Amino acid sequence: MKFVGAHVSAAGGVENAPLNAAKIGAKAFALFTKNQKQWLAKPLSVESIRAFKGNLAAVAIAPRHVLPHDSYLINLGHPDTEKREKSVLALLEEARRAEQLGLTLLNFHPGSHLGAMDEKKCLEVIAAGMKRILAETSQVCLLLETTSGQGGNVGYRFEHLAEVLEQVADSRRSGVCLDTCHVFAAGYDIRSVAAYEKTMKHFDSVIGRSYLRAAHLNDAKVEFASRKDRHDSVGRGRLGLEVFRLLMNDSRFDDLPLILETIDDTLWEAEIKLLYSLVAKASAI
């Protein structure tokens, strides 16, 4: 069974996110547990935590189908030691906030070497940061998001993610969030049955199916292999609708949070209905 939603607003308090998800017919959702453009945030209050859990239960969305996203400021691969340490501590705080809310996942962009560090070293420091965070938390699973490779970002090759995961060496509490726009922009074609299956088999062989823990369902404004990160609404971009039909009928994505980060939030309710309409009576893949 598929669990589709969107990255909804938590304005006014994290407890509002489940209610915003329910308004668009979501069975899953993503949120920021703090302002994504600031380093610091007030601690979550006991009242907000209690209300979040209560609202989540009220809208019948399971904690495993909620995908918090980290701050845009965090860079576990930063070449500067002090700035990298600041990012590790910030992601640790986000992991603790997720655990306070009773959530089991935390999605983050692997990081960027900013042109001042080679990719191998960048992957090593990302893994080291993840290991520290896992050692200081007890529940949350850290998900590396596939990237487009824009700028100095690593994570645009499946091999990058596999190397980090191998170094972290904790298959229970680490994994991958596959972003359809990002993998397409990075050079993995998913637009036809043959191309999609080739890419997914490559993911399985390089990373491992068990590490696939979530997905971002985004069309792409950019050309194939452009290495640029530009999302579009489902079926309106360069990807087209076929890949979403394939994914919605792919058992690899059963029981995972499948999250829209498309560009027009007024379309989310319709996009969710569209995606569910693509599900066949029996899985095609």
N, C-alpha and C positions, 0 to 999 in steps of 0.2 A: 504494500500500500504506500502511496506517495503522500507526503506532507509538505504542502506548498504554502508559502507566505511571502512577506516582504520585510524590508528593513524599515520598521515603523518608528514614529516619533515617541520619545520618552519625555517630552516637554511637560513640565509641571511635576515631574517625579517618575521614577521607573515603574511605579505601580500603574501608570496610565498605558504603558506599552501593550500589555495583554488586551486591554479594552480596545485600543486602536487596531490591533490585529483582528479582533473579532468583527469589527465594523466592515472590514473588507473581505470577510469570508475566509480568513487565513486559518490554516491548521498548524502553522509554524510561523516563527518570526525572528527577526534580528533586531538588536537595539544597541545603543551606546549606553553603558551604565554610568557615564559621566560625560561632561562636555568634551567632545573629541578634538577640540582645538586648543585645549588648555592642559597643562601638566597636572595641576592640582585640582582637587575637588573636595567638597565637604564629605565626611563619612556618611554612608547610608544610615538613615535613622532606623530605629527598631520599628517605628510605625510604617515607614516605606517598605521595609523588608516584609513585614507581616501583610501589608496590603497587596504587594506584588504577588506573593504566594497565594493569597486568597483570590485575587483576580485571575491568576493563571488557572487555578482549579475551577473557578466559575466559568471560564470560557473553554474548559476541557482541552487545554493544550498541555502536553507533557513537557516537563523540564528538558528532556533529551531533544526536543524539537525547537528549542530556543537557542539562538546562535549569537551571543554577544560579540561585538566587534570592538577591537582595541582603538585607542586614539591614533589619529593620523600622524602625531608627532613622534611616535615610538619607532626606533630604528635599532634593532638588536645587532645589526651588522655595521654600525657606525665605526669608521676608522679611528676616531678619537676616543681614547680609553675613558675619559671622564664623561663624555656625552653618551657613550655606549652604556656605561654604568647607570646613568640617569634613566635610560630607556629600559634597562633590565628591571630596575626598581619600580618604574611606572607600570610595566607589564605585570610584575608581581602584584602590585596593588590592584590592577584590573582583575587578575585571577582570583584574588581574595574577595573582591566584590562579587564576582560571579558565584563563588562558593557561598557567600552570605545569602545570596538569592536562591540557593538550592539548585543552581545550574551546573551542568557537567561539561560544557564546551566553551572555548574562547578562541575566536578566529583572529589571526593577525597576519600582516604582510611580513614576509621573512626579514627583509631589510635591504639596505643599499650600501655598497662600498664607496659611493660618491666619487669614483674614479681614483681613490687614494689607497686602495687595497686590492690585491688580486682576489678573484672569486673563491678560490679554495680556502684562503684565510678567512674571508668573509663568512663562508659556510661554517667554518670551525667555531668562530666566535658566536654565531647564532645558536649553534648546538649547545655551546657552553652556557649561554644565557638561559636557554630552555631548561637545561638540566638543573640549574640553580633554582629556577622558579618551581619546577616540579618537586624538588627536594623540600621546599618551604611551603608547599600546599599539599592537600590530601586527596582532592577529588577531581579538580578540573582537568580536562584534556585539551592540550594546546594544539590548535589546527593551523598548519602552514597553508596560506592561500597561494594558489598558483598565480603567477604574475605575467604581465605582458612583456616584461623585460625593458620597460621604458627607463631611460636614464641608466643609473648604475644598479638598478634593482636586480637581485638574484631571485631564483625561484621560477624562472621562465622555461627551464628545462626540467623534465621529470627527474633527471639525474641529480640535479641540485637538491631537490627535496629528499630523494632517496639517501643521499650522502648525509644530510642533516639528521634524518630519522635513524640512520644506522649509528651515528655517533650518540644520539640521545638514548637509544637502546631501551625504549619503554613503549612497547606497542600498545599497551593499555591506555596510556595517557598522552599519546601524541598521534597526530594524523594529518590529513590533508582536506582542505576545502577546495574543490575544483570549480573554477570560474569559467563559464563557457566563452565569454568575451575574451578573457585573458589568454586562454589556451589557443584560441583562434588567432589572436594578434601575435602570439609567440611563435606561431608556425605549425600548430597541430590542427590539421583539417578535420572538421567534424560535420561537414555540410551534406554528406550523402551516407547511405547505409554502409558502404564499403569503407569510406574515410573514417566515419565515426567508430566503427568496430576496430579498425586498425589502430586508431589512437587509444581507445579504451584497452585493447589488448596490450599495447605498449605500456600504458599506465600500470596494468596488472603485473607485467613482467618486470618493470623497473622499480616500481614503488611497492606494489602489492595491494590487492583488492581490500584486504582487511584494514588498510590505512585510510580508505575513502570514508569520511565521516560526515560530509556536508557538501552542498553545492550552491553556487550563486548562478541564477538563471538570467543571463543578460545577453541581449543581442549586441551587435558591434557596429559602430559607425565607421570603423576603419577597415582598410583592406587587409586581406590575409597576410600574415607574417609581417605586419607593419611595425610591430613592437611598440604600439601606442595603446593607451588605455582610454577608450572612449565608448561608453555604454550607449545602447539604444533600446527602444521598447521591443518587446517580443514580436518577432516576425516582421519588423519594420526596418531591419538593418541588413548588413552584409551576410549574416548567418542564415536568415530566412527561418521558416517555421519547421522544416524537416528535422533539424537537430533536436528541437524541443519535443517533437513527437517521439523520436527515438529514445530520448532520455526518459520521458514519462512512461515508456514501456520497457525500460531496462531495469531488471531486478537488482542490479548493483546499487541503485538509488532508492530501494525500498527502505522505509522507516528512518530516512535521514531528513534533516531540515533542508528544504530546497527553497532558497531565498531570492526573491526579486530585488535587484538594485537598479532597476530600469529608471529612465530619466524623467518620467511623468507619473507622479504618484496618483494623479486622478485616474489613471488607467489601471492601477493595481488590481482593483476588484474584478475588472473585466479580464485582465491578463490571467488571474488565478482561475477564473471560470474557463477561459480558453485552454489553459494548460490541462485542466482536468478533462476537458472535452476530447483531448487527444489520446486519452488512455483507452486502449483496446480491452476487450473482455479477457483476453489472455496476453501475458507479456510476450512481446515479439522477440526479445533478445534474452 
